[in-house]
């Protein structure tokens, strides 16, 4: 169904719109709906098209013996290169056990060891074995399964093109689906869109990781920070001529004893770091990049032949290797770094609030202060669980706020060809960067953008933030003169515009940081600078171009830059940061909220009913046998 000119093809109302169907989005939706909010999840792909689905390694959570909150915090701060917010790190780490318990209450099942206790492994940067996992190397798939069966309303195949705001804050979103272009009127929107791996030619991310959340936040007036810190996973399965999403070889493989060697059989990390192959990911990726430059080669090897029962412990990785003609029990596994995880993102406080009233962010898209300059392995699922819960509850403060999307157009935005963006970023902004290359990349994108590449829109009010396109027929393409073919083409062009603005922001931050810190490495500035341990905060200027913000005091909680002020937030005073351990949020702000049973479902939404709550005596159900999981994954 397609609407008439200026008329939406469909429209919905909700108290909270969640954009994204991974761990953070589903956790937030569940938390909000349990408190009575009408929640609608909009997912660009299908039920399993999320980064969560492909997470191999596990969840980093403090172990009951031989571990402590202080130890996990110390490991996280060490990996973060001086840019973590210590209060944020402690708050999220402390909340980990309760977050995992809530997940197991939904039926998530984690692997047991021979002693009948939860099995834990060790990954890079961790000082002890604290990583819990499911299905051997299919933890993300189990998390996705458990959350997806919680009975939440979701519209699959629906991409958000714009977050609409006015002077009072969020009014809703414009989205496109098979029904055409429509709107959802809502006073609260949560960005849980995952990462930006599709900025690069090779990535572990799903195809939909096109920086949507970063772009939507910037266009809505929010700040982003630390975008220069893009983590490249050091051990992605190398295949000659490979492009797009590639299978990764989880860090847990090295945690179980695999070693990195070059074509001569020599260690790649010997003498580089005290933890050797289990050094933080930025250290290992740089060591591999240096060895490849030295030898003039394009991959190194992971020797996992000494790991007993490799196939049972790592069934997903085994499948990926066999597809490539490799038997990890007998063969060396060829690996190379690839784009994996964005450590920075949309600036939020410890409840997911951005500087725009009613706009929240959680998961990989958000910059909470947990990761700093480099994410510690398996802290991502932890953050998604904890911050998803908090953001979903924080949205209660917007309940009852009036929300109405009106108008008919999205502002015109540059949209460069994806191949150009990926080629430029891969060549000039990968594991190791240098000033001339970053300047060259910026010039390429700015020149191309100046030649008129635009996300098309016909607008009676081109500068209004509360006007939206209502159907494909209203969107001619200036370059070709023809109308878009339909929703798929609209989504592709939106993704290209999101990648374009985010690439420009990443390049700006990377050029401005003239030091090497965490997973940002400058060839000509090999050491960190003591006076540079501050975030690079970026906003859009009046022309829509990224610029370094000089008024960072207006953004929430970036190394003490201040809490956001949300005018009109009715429950804000009741939802302050909870620092008590083993508690994700304060008690229920009030019984006046509608119960989940009083909620309606949006037209076309899928409600997936899950099993009743169940757990074993220790709160974490056990998996009898390892599952197979997806064919390629990230952790």
C-alpha positions in Angstrom: 0.0 0.0 0.0 1.3 3.4 -0.9 0.0 6.7 0.4 -1.2 9.6 -1.6 1.1 12.6 -2.1 1.6 14.1 1.4 -0.2 11.2 3.1 1.5 8.4 5.0 1.0 4.9 3.6 0.6 3.8 7.2 0.8 5.2 10.7 1.1 3.9 14.2 1.3 5.2 17.8 3.5 4.0 20.6 5.0 5.2 23.9 8.4 4.0 22.8 9.9 3.1 19.4 12.9 0.8 19.6 15.0 0.8 16.4 16.9 -2.5 16.2 16.2 -6.1 17.3 19.5 -7.1 19.0 20.3 -7.6 22.6 20.0 -3.9 23.7 16.8 -3.2 21.7 15.0 -6.4 22.8 16.1 -6.0 26.4 14.9 -2.4 26.5 11.6 -3.3 24.8 11.0 -6.0 27.4 11.8 -3.7 30.3 9.5 -0.9 29.0 6.6 -3.2 28.2 6.7 -4.8 31.6 6.2 -1.3 33.1 3.2 -0.8 30.9 4.5 1.2 27.9 3.2 0.5 24.4 6.4 -0.5 22.7 7.0 -1.0 19.0 10.2 -2.5 17.7 11.3 -1.6 14.1 13.8 -4.0 12.7 15.4 -3.3 9.3 16.1 -7.0 8.7 14.6 -10.3 9.8 14.6 -11.9 13.3 18.3 -13.0 13.1 19.8 -10.1 11.1 21.6 -8.6 14.1 25.2 -8.4 15.4 23.9 -10.2 18.5 23.0 -13.3 16.5 26.6 -13.7 15.4 28.4 -13.0 18.7 30.6 -16.0 19.3 32.7 -15.4 22.4 30.3 -14.9 25.3 29.3 -12.5 28.1 32.0 -11.1 30.4 30.5 -11.3 33.9 32.3 -11.5 37.3 32.9 -15.1 38.3 31.8 -16.2 41.8 35.2 -17.5 42.7 38.7 -16.2 41.9 37.3 -13.0 40.5 35.9 -9.6 41.6 34.2 -6.5 40.4 37.5 -4.6 41.0 39.4 -7.1 38.8 36.9 -6.8 35.9 36.9 -3.0 36.2 40.7 -2.9 36.2 40.9 -5.1 33.1 38.3 -2.9 31.3 40.1 0.3 32.2 43.5 -1.1 31.1 42.0 -2.0 27.7 40.3 1.4 27.4 43.5 3.3 27.0 42.7 6.1 29.5 39.3 7.1 27.9 36.9 4.9 29.9 34.6 6.6 32.4 35.5 4.7 35.6 32.1 5.3 37.2 30.4 4.0 34.1 32.7 0.9 34.0 32.0 0.1 37.6 28.2 0.7 37.3 27.9 -1.6 34.3 30.2 -4.3 35.6 28.4 -4.4 39.0 25.1 -4.9 37.2 26.3 -7.8 35.2 25.2 -10.7 37.4 21.7 -9.4 37.7 21.5 -8.8 34.0 22.5 -12.4 33.2 20.1 -13.7 35.8 17.3 -11.8 34.1 18.3 -13.4 30.8 18.3 -16.9 32.2 14.9 -16.2 33.6 13.8 -16.0 30.0 15.2 -19.4 29.3 18.7 -18.6 28.1 20.9 -21.7 28.6 24.7 -21.5 29.2 27.3 -24.2 28.9 28.4 -26.3 31.9 31.8 -27.7 32.7 32.5 -31.2 33.9 31.9 -30.1 37.5 28.3 -29.1 36.7 29.1 -25.4 37.1 28.8 -22.7 34.5 31.8 -23.0 32.1 33.9 -20.0 31.8 36.7 -19.1 29.4 39.3 -16.4 29.1 39.7 -13.9 26.3 42.2 -11.2 25.3 42.7 -8.5 28.0 41.0 -10.5 30.8 43.1 -11.5 33.8 41.0 -14.6 34.6 38.4 -16.9 33.1 35.1 -15.0 33.4 33.5 -15.4 30.0 30.3 -17.5 30.0 29.2 -19.0 26.7 26.4 -21.0 25.1 26.4 -23.6 22.4 30.2 -23.6 22.5 30.7 -20.6 20.3 27.1 -19.6 19.6 26.4 -17.3 22.6 24.8 -14.5 20.6 22.4 -16.9 18.9 21.2 -18.2 22.3 20.8 -14.6 23.6 18.9 -13.6 20.5 16.7 -16.7 20.8 15.8 -16.1 24.4 15.0 -12.4 23.9 13.1 -13.0 20.7 10.7 -15.4 22.4 9.6 -12.8 25.0 6.4 -11.9 23.1 7.4 -8.4 21.9 5.7 -6.6 19.0 8.1 -6.1 16.1 7.8 -4.9 12.5 10.5 -6.7 10.5 11.8 -5.3 7.2 11.1 -1.7 8.4 13.9 0.9 8.2 13.7 4.3 10.1 14.6 7.2 7.8 14.4 10.0 10.3 13.8 10.7 14.0 11.4 13.6 14.0 11.8 16.3 16.7 10.5 19.7 17.7 11.4 22.1 20.4 10.0 19.8 23.1 11.9 16.8 21.9 11.1 13.6 20.0 7.8 13.4 18.2 8.3 10.0 16.4 9.9 8.5 13.4 9.5 8.1 9.7 10.0 4.6 8.4 9.7 2.6 5.2 8.6 -1.0 4.8 6.8 -3.2 2.3 3.7 -1.2 3.1 5.3 2.0 1.9 6.6 5.0 3.8 4.8 5.7 7.1 5.1 7.3 10.5 5.1 6.2 14.1 4.0 9.0 16.6 5.9 8.5 19.8 7.5 10.7 22.5 10.5 8.3 23.0 12.8 6.6 20.6 15.6 4.2 21.4 18.5 3.8 19.0 19.7 0.2 19.2 21.0 -0.2 15.7 24.3 -1.8 16.2 27.5 -0.8 14.5 29.1 0.7 11.4 31.1 -2.2 10.0 29.8 -1.6 6.4 32.0 1.5 6.2 34.7 -1.0 5.3 35.1 -3.6 2.5 35.7 -6.4 5.0 33.8 -6.7 8.3 32.4 -9.2 10.8 29.2 -7.1 10.9 25.9 -8.1 9.3 24.9 -6.3 6.0 22.6 -4.0 7.9 25.4 -2.4 10.0 25.4 0.8 8.0 25.8 3.3 10.8 22.1 4.1 10.9 22.0 5.0 14.6 24.9 7.4 14.5 23.5 9.2 11.5 19.9 9.4 12.9 21.3 10.8 16.2 23.5 13.4 14.4 20.5 14.5 12.2 18.3 14.8 15.3 20.8 17.1 17.0 22.6 14.7 19.4 26.3 14.5 19.9 28.6 11.5 19.1 32.0 10.9 20.5 35.1 8.6 20.1 34.2 7.5 16.6 37.9 7.2 15.7 38.1 4.2 18.0 37.0 1.4 15.6 38.0 -2.0 16.8 39.4 -4.4 14.1 39.1 -8.0 15.2 42.5 -9.5 14.8 41.5 -12.9 13.7 38.9 -13.0 10.9 39.0 -16.0 8.6 41.0 -14.9 5.5 39.8 -16.0 2.1 41.5 -14.7 -1.1 39.3 -12.0 -2.8 36.8 -12.1 0.1 34.6 -9.0 0.5 31.7 -8.1 2.8 30.9 -9.9 6.1 33.6 -12.5 6.9 33.5 -15.2 9.6 35.6 -14.4 12.6 37.7 -16.8 14.6 36.7 -16.0 18.2 39.2 -14.8 20.8 38.1 -17.7 22.8 40.1 -20.0 20.5 43.3 -18.2 21.6 41.9 -18.4 25.2 41.9 -22.2 24.8 45.5 -22.3 23.7 45.7 -21.4 19.9 48.7 -19.3 18.9 49.3 -16.8 16.2 52.2 -17.4 13.8 53.4 -16.0 10.5 54.3 -17.8 7.3 57.7 -18.6 8.8 56.2 -20.3 11.8 57.3 -17.5 14.2 55.1 -15.9 16.9 53.4 -12.7 15.9 53.0 -11.3 19.4 56.2 -12.5 21.1 57.8 -9.5 22.9 54.9 -7.2 22.0 52.8 -7.5 25.2 53.1 -9.5 28.4 49.9 -11.3 27.6 51.1 -12.3 24.2 48.3 -13.6 21.9 45.8 -12.7 24.7 46.7 -9.0 24.7 43.9 -6.5 24.0 42.6 -6.6 20.5 44.2 -3.3 19.4 47.6 -4.6 20.4 47.1 -7.9 18.5 45.7 -6.2 15.4 48.6 -3.8 15.2 51.1 -6.6 15.7 49.5 -8.5 12.8 49.4 -5.4 10.6 53.1 -4.8 11.3 54.1 -8.3 10.5 52.1 -8.3 7.3 53.9 -5.0 6.2 57.2 -6.5 7.1 56.6 -9.7 5.1 54.6 -8.2 2.3 51.8 -10.7 2.9 48.0 -10.4 3.5 47.4 -12.9 6.3 48.9 -14.8 9.2 47.9 -18.1 10.8 46.2 -19.3 13.9 47.5 -22.7 15.1 44.6 -24.4 16.9 45.7 -27.9 16.3 46.6 -28.5 20.0 43.1 -27.8 21.3 41.3 -31.0 22.3 37.7 -31.5 21.0 37.9 -28.4 18.9 34.9 -29.4 16.9 32.7 -29.8 20.0 33.9 -26.6 21.6 33.8 -24.4 18.5 31.1 -25.9 16.2 30.3 -22.6 14.4 34.0 -21.9 13.7 34.5 -25.4 12.5 31.7 -25.1 10.0 33.1 -21.8 8.7 36.5 -23.3 8.3 35.2 -26.4 6.5 33.3 -24.2 4.1 36.7 -22.6 3.2 38.3 -26.0 2.9 40.1 -25.9 6.2 40.1 -28.6 8.9 41.2 -26.7 12.1 42.2 -30.0 13.8 44.9 -30.5 11.1 45.4 -27.2 9.2 46.6 -23.8 10.1 43.7 -21.2 10.0 44.5 -18.2 7.8 43.4 -15.0 9.5 43.7 -11.2 9.1 42.1 -8.1 10.9 38.7 -6.8 9.8 36.4 -4.1 11.0 34.5 -5.4 14.0 33.1 -3.0 16.7 32.6 0.7 17.2 33.9 1.7 20.7 32.4 5.2 20.5 29.0 6.3 19.3 26.0 8.4 20.5 26.8 10.1 23.7 24.6 9.0 26.6 24.4 8.9 30.3 24.1 5.7 32.4 20.5 5.4 31.5 20.8 5.8 27.8 19.7 9.4 27.6 21.1 11.6 24.9 21.1 15.4 24.8 17.8 15.3 22.9 14.7 14.9 25.1 13.1 11.6 24.3 16.0 10.2 22.3 17.9 7.2 23.9 20.7 4.9 22.7 21.9 1.6 23.9 24.3 -1.2 22.8 27.0 -0.8 20.2 25.6 2.5 18.9 26.0 4.2 22.2 29.0 5.8 23.9 28.5 5.2 27.6 32.1 5.5 28.7 32.5 1.7 29.2 34.8 1.0 26.3 36.9 4.1 26.1 39.5 3.8 23.4 39.2 0.0 23.0 36.5 -2.5 24.1 37.5 -5.4 26.3 36.5 -8.7 24.8 32.9 -9.8 25.5 32.0 -6.6 27.3 29.5 -5.8 24.5 26.8 -8.3 25.3 27.2 -7.3 29.0 26.6 -3.6 28.0 23.7 -4.4 25.8 21.9 -6.3 28.6 22.6 -3.7 31.3 22.1 -0.5 29.3 19.1 -1.9 27.3 17.3 -2.5 30.6 18.1 0.9 31.9 17.2 2.8 28.7 13.9 1.0 28.5 13.0 2.0 32.0 14.3 5.6 31.5 11.8 6.0 28.7 9.0 6.0 31.4 9.9 9.7 31.9 8.4 10.5 28.5 5.1 8.7 29.2 2.1 11.1 28.5 4.2 13.6 26.5 2.2 14.7 23.4 3.8 13.4 20.1 2.7 14.1 16.6 4.7 13.7 13.3 3.5 16.1 10.6 4.7 17.3 7.2 6.0 15.4 4.2 9.7 15.4 3.6 13.1 14.5 5.0 15.9 17.1 4.5 18.1 16.4 1.5 21.3 14.7 2.5 24.5 13.6 0.7 24.6 9.9 -0.3 27.8 8.7 -1.8 28.1 5.4 -3.6 28.8 2.7 -1.0 31.7 1.2 -3.0 33.5 4.6 -3.0 33.0 5.0 0.8 34.2 1.5 1.6 37.2 1.7 -0.7 38.2 5.0 0.7 37.8 4.0 4.4 39.5 0.7 3.9 42.6 2.2 2.2 43.0 5.2 4.5 41.3 4.6 7.8 41.9 1.0 8.8 44.1 -0.5 11.5 47.0 2.0 11.0 46.3 5.5 9.8 48.5 8.5 8.9 47.7 12.1 8.4 48.2 12.3 4.6 45.9 9.3 4.0 43.2 10.7 6.3 43.4 14.1 4.4 43.2 12.2 1.1 40.2 10.3 2.2 38.5 13.4 3.5 39.2 15.2 0.2 37.8 12.3 -1.8 34.5 12.2 0.1 34.1 16.0 0.3 34.7 16.3 -3.4 32.2 13.6 -4.2 29.6 15.1 -1.9 30.1 18.5 -3.4 29.2 17.1 -6.8 25.6 16.7 -5.8 25.1 13.2 -4.5 22.0 13.5 -2.3 19.4 11.5 -0.5 16.4 12.6 -2.6 13.5 14.5 -1.1 10.9 17.0 -2.4 10.0 19.3 0.4 7.8 22.3 0.9 9.7 23.0 4.1 13.2 21.7 3.4 14.6 22.8 6.8 11.9 21.6 9.0 12.8 18.9 11.4 9.1 17.7 11.6 8.5 17.0 8.0 8.7 13.6 6.4 8.4 11.9 3.0 5.1 9.9 2.8 5.6 7.7 -0.3 8.1 6.7 -2.9 6.2 8.8 -5.4 7.3 12.0 -3.6 11.0 11.1 -3.9 12.5 11.7 -7.4 16.2 11.1 -7.9 18.0 14.3 -9.0 20.8 12.4 -10.5 18.8 10.1 -12.7 15.5 11.8 -13.0 13.6 8.6 -12.3 11.5 7.6 -9.3 12.9 5.1 -6.7 11.8 1.6 -7.5 10.3 1.1 -4.0 11.1 0.5 -0.4 14.3 -1.5 -1.0 15.8 1.3 -3.0 14.7 3.9 -0.5 16.4 1.9 2.3 19.6 1.4 0.2 19.8 5.2 -0.4 19.2 5.9 3.2 22.0 3.5 4.2 24.3 5.3 1.8 23.5 8.6 3.3 24.1 7.2 6.8 27.4 5.7 5.8 28.4 9.0 4.1 27.8 11.3 7.1 29.4 8.7 9.5 32.5 8.3 7.3 33.0 12.0 7.3 32.7 12.1 11.1 35.1 9.2 11.6 37.7 10.8 9.4 37.3 14.1 11.2 37.9 12.5 14.6 40.8 10.4 13.4 42.6 13.3 11.8 42.1 15.4 14.9 43.5 12.8 17.3 47.2 13.2 16.5 48.3 10.3 18.8 48.0 6.5 19.0 45.6 5.4 21.7 43.6 2.2 22.1 42.4 1.0 18.7 43.3 4.3 17.0 46.8 4.1 15.6 48.6 7.0 13.8 51.7 5.9 12.0 53.5 9.2 12.5 52.3 9.6 16.1 53.1 6.2 17.7 52.6 7.1 21.3 49.7 8.5 23.4 49.9 12.1 24.6 49.1 12.8 28.2 47.0 15.8 27.4 44.9 14.0 24.8 42.9 11.7 27.1 39.7 13.4 26.3 36.8 12.5 23.9 36.4 13.9 20.5 32.8 15.2 20.5 31.2 15.7 17.1 27.9 17.4 16.1 26.6 18.6 12.7 26.8 22.2 11.8 24.1 24.2 10.1 25.0 22.8 6.7 24.8 19.2 7.9 28.5 18.7 8.0 30.3 17.1 11.0 32.4 19.4 13.2 34.3 19.1 16.4 32.0 20.5 19.1 33.5 23.3 21.2 30.4 23.4 23.4 30.7 19.9 24.8 29.2 21.1 28.1 25.9 20.6 26.4 26.3 16.8 26.0 25.7 14.3 28.8 28.3 12.6 30.8 31.5 12.5 28.7 34.1 12.5 31.4 32.0 14.7 33.7 30.7 17.0 31.0 27.3 17.1 32.8 24.0 15.3 32.9 21.4 15.9 30.1 18.4 18.1 31.0 15.2 16.8 29.5 12.4 19.4 29.6 9.0 17.9 30.1 10.3 14.6 31.3 7.5 13.8 33.8 9.2 10.9 35.6 12.8 12.1 35.3 13.2 12.8 39.0 12.2 9.2 39.8 14.6 7.6 37.4 18.0 8.7 38.5 21.2 6.7 38.3 21.1 3.7 40.6 24.6 2.9 42.0 23.6 0.1 44.3 25.1 -3.2 43.3 22.9 -6.0 41.9 20.2 -3.5 40.8 19.8 -2.2 37.3 17.4 0.6 38.1 15.4 2.0 41.0 12.1 0.4 42.0 9.0 0.9 39.8 8.4 4.7 39.5 4.7 4.1 40.2 1.8 1.8 39.7 -0.1 4.4 37.5 1.5 3.0 34.4 -0.5 0.6 32.2 0.1 -3.1 32.6 1.6 -5.0 29.7 -1.7 -6.8 29.3 -3.4 -3.6 28.4 -1.1 -2.9 25.4 -2.2 -3.2 21.8 -0.1 -4.4 18.9 0.7 -2.4 15.8 -0.8 -3.4 12.6 1.4 -6.0 10.9 3.6 -6.5 14.0 4.7 -9.9 15.0 4.2 -11.1 18.6 6.5 -14.0 19.4 5.3 -15.8 22.5 8.1 -17.3 24.6 8.2 -20.1 27.1 7.4 -19.5 30.8 10.2 -18.4 33.0 12.4 -21.3 34.1 15.8 -21.7 35.6 17.9 -24.2 37.6 18.8 -23.8 41.2 21.7 -21.6 40.5 19.7 -19.3 38.2 21.5 -20.3 35.0 20.1 -23.2 33.0 22.5 -25.7 31.6 22.8 -26.7 28.0 23.2 -30.5 27.7 25.0 -30.4 24.3 26.6 -27.7 22.3 24.5 -26.2 19.4 25.7 -25.4 16.0 24.7 -21.7 15.6 25.2 -19.5 12.6 27.9 -20.1 10.0 29.9 -16.9 10.8 29.8 -14.7 13.8 31.4 -11.9 15.9 32.1 -11.5 19.5 
